[in-house]
Amino acid sequence: MTGLAEALGIEPDRVVAVIEALRARNETVATAESLTGGLVCAVLTGVPGASAVVRGGLVVYASQLKVALAGVNGRALYEHGAVHPLIAEELAAGARDRCQASWGIGLTGVAGPDPQDGVRPGTVHIGVAGPGPVIVDTLLTGGDRHAVRAAAVRRAVELLQAGIDRSPSGR
């Protein structure tokens, strides 16, 4: 197990449990990450055998790539800005659909130190798209860039686990 999960404050057993649950259900996961720059995918792939369930990850820091790679609606991006719950939802669905996975995780937010488009640092929106309705959560946290990004990754793993636990087995 990688030390990355621990460095981000995530119990390694939680990540292993998520990977094992996906494997047992014959399901897969993909990510579309903005502020976390691929950290969620890196944490998931830190588990031996993760290649059986992790399809891939899109790092879509630039707004144009959110549209081109993750399929985010350009009009929604223009109307709401890059840091919005709807964008997290679309990133999650885009990761799932574009990577042909059972589950998609999408993250967008402001790690700081400065606000972005009027949104304060520490604001994070996370979406998890699976077989049912998309789960979207907003996290308001403090601290430096590392603390914000670590909190976002922790919450993304928690939300994925919650989604898996609530959904019917198999897709």
C-alpha positions as CSV (number, residue, x, y, z in Angstrom):
1,M,0.0,0.0,0.0
2,T,1.3,3.4,-0.9
3,G,2.2,6.0,1.6
4,L,0.4,8.6,-0.5
5,A,-3.0,7.7,1.1
6,E,-1.5,8.1,4.6
7,A,0.2,11.4,3.6
8,L,-3.2,12.7,2.7
9,G,-4.8,11.5,5.9
10,I,-6.6,8.5,4.5
11,E,-6.7,5.2,6.2
12,P,-5.1,2.8,3.8
13,D,-7.6,0.1,4.8
14,R,-10.4,2.4,3.5
15,V,-8.8,2.6,0.0
16,V,-8.2,-1.2,0.0
17,A,-11.9,-1.8,0.9
18,V,-13.1,0.4,-1.9
19,I,-10.9,-1.4,-4.5
20,E,-11.9,-4.8,-3.1
21,A,-15.6,-3.8,-3.2
22,L,-15.4,-2.8,-6.8
23,R,-13.5,-6.0,-7.7
24,A,-16.1,-8.1,-5.9
25,R,-18.9,-6.4,-7.8
26,N,-17.0,-6.5,-11.2
27,E,-17.2,-2.7,-11.4
28,T,-14.7,-0.1,-12.4
29,V,-13.9,3.6,-11.6
30,A,-12.4,6.6,-13.4
31,T,-11.7,10.1,-12.3
32,A,-11.9,13.6,-13.8
33,E,-9.9,15.9,-11.5
34,S,-9.2,19.6,-11.5
35,L,-7.9,20.9,-8.2
36,T,-6.5,17.5,-7.1
37,G,-4.5,17.0,-10.3
38,G,-4.8,13.3,-10.4
39,L,-4.3,12.6,-6.6
40,V,-7.6,10.6,-6.3
41,C,-6.5,8.3,-9.2
42,A,-3.0,8.0,-7.6
43,V,-4.4,7.0,-4.3
44,L,-6.7,4.4,-5.8
45,T,-3.9,2.9,-8.0
46,G,-1.6,2.7,-4.9
47,V,-3.5,-0.5,-3.9
48,P,-2.0,-3.6,-5.4
49,G,-4.4,-5.1,-7.9
50,A,-6.1,-1.8,-8.6
51,S,-5.6,-2.2,-12.3
52,A,-8.5,-4.6,-12.3
53,V,-10.9,-1.8,-11.4
54,V,-9.3,1.6,-12.1
55,R,-10.0,2.5,-15.8
56,G,-8.0,5.8,-15.7
57,G,-8.1,9.4,-14.9
58,L,-8.5,12.7,-16.6
59,V,-6.6,15.7,-15.2
60,V,-8.6,18.6,-16.5
61,Y,-7.1,21.7,-14.8
62,A,-7.9,24.0,-17.8
63,S,-11.6,24.8,-18.4
64,Q,-11.2,23.9,-22.1
65,L,-10.1,20.4,-21.2
66,K,-13.1,20.0,-18.9
67,V,-15.2,20.4,-22.0
68,A,-13.0,18.5,-24.5
69,L,-11.9,15.6,-22.4
70,A,-14.6,15.2,-19.7
71,G,-17.6,16.3,-21.7
72,V,-18.6,19.2,-19.4
73,N,-21.3,21.4,-21.0
74,G,-19.5,24.5,-22.2
75,R,-22.6,26.7,-21.6
76,A,-22.8,25.4,-17.9
77,L,-19.1,26.2,-17.5
78,Y,-19.7,29.7,-18.9
79,E,-22.8,30.4,-16.8
80,H,-21.6,28.9,-13.5
81,G,-17.8,29.0,-13.7
82,A,-15.5,26.1,-13.2
83,V,-16.0,25.8,-9.4
84,H,-19.7,24.8,-9.1
85,P,-21.6,21.7,-8.0
86,L,-23.0,21.2,-11.5
87,I,-19.5,21.1,-12.9
88,A,-18.5,18.4,-10.4
89,E,-21.5,16.4,-11.4
90,E,-20.7,16.7,-15.1
91,L,-17.0,15.8,-14.4
92,A,-18.1,12.7,-12.6
93,A,-20.5,11.6,-15.3
94,G,-17.9,12.5,-18.0
95,A,-15.2,10.4,-16.3
96,R,-17.6,7.4,-16.0
97,D,-18.9,7.7,-19.6
98,R,-15.7,8.7,-21.4
99,C,-13.6,6.1,-19.6
100,Q,-16.3,3.4,-19.9
101,A,-16.4,2.8,-16.2
102,S,-19.1,1.9,-13.7
103,W,-18.3,4.8,-11.5
104,G,-16.9,8.3,-12.1
105,I,-15.5,10.8,-9.6
106,G,-15.3,14.5,-10.5
107,L,-13.6,17.2,-8.4
108,T,-13.4,20.9,-8.9
109,G,-12.5,23.6,-6.4
110,V,-10.1,26.3,-5.2
111,A,-7.0,25.2,-3.4
112,G,-5.8,28.7,-2.9
113,P,-4.1,30.7,-1.8
114,D,-6.2,33.2,-3.8
115,P,-9.9,33.1,-4.7
116,Q,-10.9,32.0,-8.2
117,D,-13.7,33.8,-10.0
118,G,-15.1,35.1,-6.6
119,V,-14.9,31.6,-5.0
120,R,-13.0,31.4,-1.7
121,P,-10.1,29.1,-1.2
122,G,-11.1,25.8,0.4
123,T,-14.3,25.5,-1.6
124,V,-14.5,22.0,-3.2
125,H,-17.3,20.3,-5.1
126,I,-17.1,16.5,-5.6
127,G,-19.4,14.4,-7.7
128,V,-19.6,10.6,-7.8
129,A,-21.6,9.1,-10.7
130,G,-22.5,5.5,-10.6
131,P,-25.5,3.4,-11.6
132,G,-27.9,5.6,-9.7
133,P,-28.3,9.4,-9.3
134,V,-25.0,11.4,-9.1
135,I,-23.9,12.2,-5.5
136,V,-22.6,15.8,-5.2
137,D,-21.1,17.2,-2.1
138,T,-19.6,20.5,-1.2
139,L,-16.7,20.7,1.1
140,L,-15.7,24.0,2.7
141,T,-12.3,23.6,4.4
142,G,-9.4,25.7,5.4
143,G,-5.6,25.5,5.4
144,D,-3.0,25.7,2.7
145,R,-3.1,24.1,-0.7
146,H,-2.0,20.7,0.6
147,A,-4.7,20.7,3.3
148,V,-7.5,21.6,0.8
149,R,-6.4,19.0,-1.7
150,A,-5.9,16.3,0.9
151,A,-9.4,17.0,2.3
152,A,-10.9,16.8,-1.2
153,V,-9.2,13.4,-1.9
154,R,-10.4,12.0,1.5
155,R,-13.9,13.1,0.9
156,A,-13.9,11.7,-2.7
157,V,-12.9,8.3,-1.4
158,E,-15.5,8.4,1.3
159,L,-18.2,9.4,-1.2
160,L,-17.2,6.6,-3.6
161,Q,-17.4,4.1,-0.8
162,A,-20.8,5.4,0.3
163,G,-22.1,5.2,-3.3
164,I,-20.9,1.6,-3.7
165,D,-22.4,0.6,-0.3
166,R,-25.8,2.1,-1.3
167,S,-26.0,0.8,-4.9
168,P,-27.3,-2.6,-6.0
169,S,-24.5,-5.0,-6.8
170,G,-23.3,-5.2,-10.3
171,R,-24.0,-2.9,-13.3
